[in-house]
Amino acid sequence: MNIKGPGLGNLSSRFFAYTQLKKKDIVRTGELSSVLGITKSQESNLFRRLSDSGWIVRLKRGTYLVPPRIPAGGTYSPGIALILQKLMDEVGGTYQICGSTAFNFYGFDDQIPTIIYVYNNRISGSRTIGSLSFQFIKIADDRLGATNVLRTNEGTEIIYSSKVRTLMDAIYDWSRFNSLPLGYDWIRKEIQKDLNIGTELVKVTAQYGNQATARRTGYLLESLLQNPKILAKLQRQLSNSKALIPWVPGKPAKGTANRKWGVIVNG
């Protein structure tokens, strides 16, 4: 097979000829040196040049994502779904898109985030993969769940936190996502449209939340649900601590004390 793309030298053309012949979408350091008849150093330089030029995408150290065909314009731009699927396959992890990315996806916030937030159970930190910026947030296995699995036009699955889980995380992870008190308004609006959201929020908070999330959620929902008995599940999870937490974190803790839920209503 003879492949010659614009700007591709002989070695690069041979690289793409081989990956397309073998239908490979992932290549790793040390895999092609003998196939192409080059040294490992030459192979590393080849991968670096192709990655720096945008022909392939560095997924993680020593692992590259390869397009099924030479990209038009010379730049390979795999989507979020494919990048996350392949990356999690490589590290043996599970993920769900969360935070600001999910807020926008569900229409809670119309601001388009420049960073894709990802809960997962393997990696943490900021990474740029291809043209996309990711913030990976490593959490325990038992905190992953309540997801919405979609399929892209290309047939790749992409996993978001569910709508209710996203609302819960607006309270649970408020400091990371800067989502309170705005998140309270999102919950009020969603419950006005569908009362079942409140019941589901209790279940999700009981399973994936913590004490502070249960307190703030319980106080909020008590005035919104027609059947307050639903909140008993959250009340049973509360500790006996008499310490109060602010309803709106980050604001001065001055206001009315609600001892049932252990919050100071400061906003």
SULQUI-V342618 format. One record per residue. OMEGA is omega in degrees with one decimal (NA if undefined). Layout:
BEGIN
OMEGA
OMEGA
END
This chain:
BEGIN
-178.4
-179.3
179.1
179.1
178.2
178.4
-179.2
174.8
-176.9
-178.2
178.5
178.4
176.9
176.7
-178.8
177.1
-179.2
-176.8
178.7
178.1
-177.6
-178.9
-179.3
174.4
176.0
171.4
-177.9
178.0
179.1
-173.8
-170.5
-175.1
-179.3
-179.9
-177.0
179.4
-179.7
177.6
178.5
177.4
177.6
177.5
178.9
178.4
178.2
179.5
-179.0
180.0
-179.8
179.3
179.7
-179.3
177.9
179.9
175.3
-175.8
176.4
-178.1
172.3
-175.3
176.8
-177.6
-174.4
176.3
-173.6
-179.9
178.4
176.4
-179.2
-174.7
175.6
-178.8
175.3
-179.2
178.8
-177.5
176.7
-178.3
-179.2
-174.7
-177.7
179.5
-177.5
178.5
-177.2
-179.9
-179.5
173.5
-177.7
-175.7
-179.8
-175.1
176.6
-176.3
165.9
179.8
-170.8
170.9
-174.8
179.2
178.7
177.0
-179.8
-178.8
-178.2
176.3
176.9
-176.3
-177.9
177.6
-179.2
-177.3
177.6
-179.9
177.9
-178.4
-173.1
166.8
176.0
-176.6
-178.1
-170.5
177.9
176.4
-178.7
176.4
170.4
-179.9
-172.6
-179.9
-173.0
178.0
-178.4
167.9
-178.8
-177.4
-177.8
178.7
-179.3
-179.5
-175.4
174.7
173.1
179.3
-174.9
-172.6
177.2
-175.8
-179.0
177.3
-179.7
177.5
179.2
178.1
179.7
177.1
173.3
-170.8
173.9
163.5
179.1
180.0
-177.7
177.6
178.5
176.2
178.6
-178.9
174.5
176.3
-176.5
-173.6
-174.4
-175.6
179.8
-173.5
-179.2
-168.0
174.5
7.6
-175.9
-179.6
177.1
178.8
177.7
-178.7
178.7
-177.8
-179.2
179.0
175.4
179.2
-175.8
-178.1
-179.5
178.0
-179.9
178.7
179.8
179.4
176.2
-179.0
-178.0
178.5
179.4
-176.6
-171.1
-176.1
175.3
-176.8
-177.5
179.3
178.7
-179.3
-177.4
179.6
179.8
179.0
-179.3
-172.7
-176.9
-179.0
-174.8
-176.1
178.2
-179.7
-176.5
179.1
179.0
-175.3
-178.5
-179.8
177.8
-179.2
-179.6
-178.9
-176.0
177.3
179.8
-178.9
178.4
178.6
-178.4
175.8
-180.0
175.8
176.1
-179.2
-179.8
175.9
177.9
-176.9
178.9
-179.5
-179.1
178.5
172.1
-172.2
176.9
-178.6
175.4
179.6
169.9
-175.7
-172.3
178.7
NA
END
